[in-house]
Amino acid sequence: MDLSDTESTVTVLAGLAIVVGIAGVIVPILPGLLLCWAGVLAWAMFGGGGWGKWVVLAVATLLAIAGTLVKYLWPGRQLKRAGVPNTTLLAGGVLGIAGFFLIPLVGLVAGFVLGVWLAERARLGEGQAWPSTKHALKAVGLSMLIELFAALGIAGAWLIGLAAA
């Protein structure tokens, strides 16, 4: 592969964006799904080649939209059934963001858990705070899993398009 060739350079950079996007889903520091999709977009726009790249971009766009919608709707419905209010999730999000800056890498998760637990403790009392916190953690885990599957689907579609091009 000759990196002085524009098409090869764009392909390598698109692949790097997809890999970093997948890592961003696993370690929620970067907008993972968006980076995966942007990698395919750049590859389709600047990589040269035929119409197949636009088909891959369309598939990646559908996967990104579906993954984003499902990652919010499905876990949110489970939280509603468990009786965890949005204000609890907001408290978890605020402390998660604060934790992100205070404790690198693990602060986001630790802050989220602490925020949910504190909000539920204030709302329900100490005895019922932990079960609600577990429901919130399961929902976040499900959300991350859905996003990971969408990102891997985008990567797979890109690899198939790359092989076919």
HELIX and SHEET records of a PDB file:
HELIX    1   1 THR A    6  ILE A   26  1                                  21    
HELIX    2   2 GLY A   32  PHE A   46  1                                  15    
HELIX    3   3 GLY A   52  ALA A   82  1                                  31    
HELIX    4   4 ASN A   86  LEU A  102  1                                  17    
HELIX    5   5 GLY A  107  LEU A  124  1                                  18    
HELIX    6   6 GLU A  126  ALA A  164  1                                  39    
END                                                                             
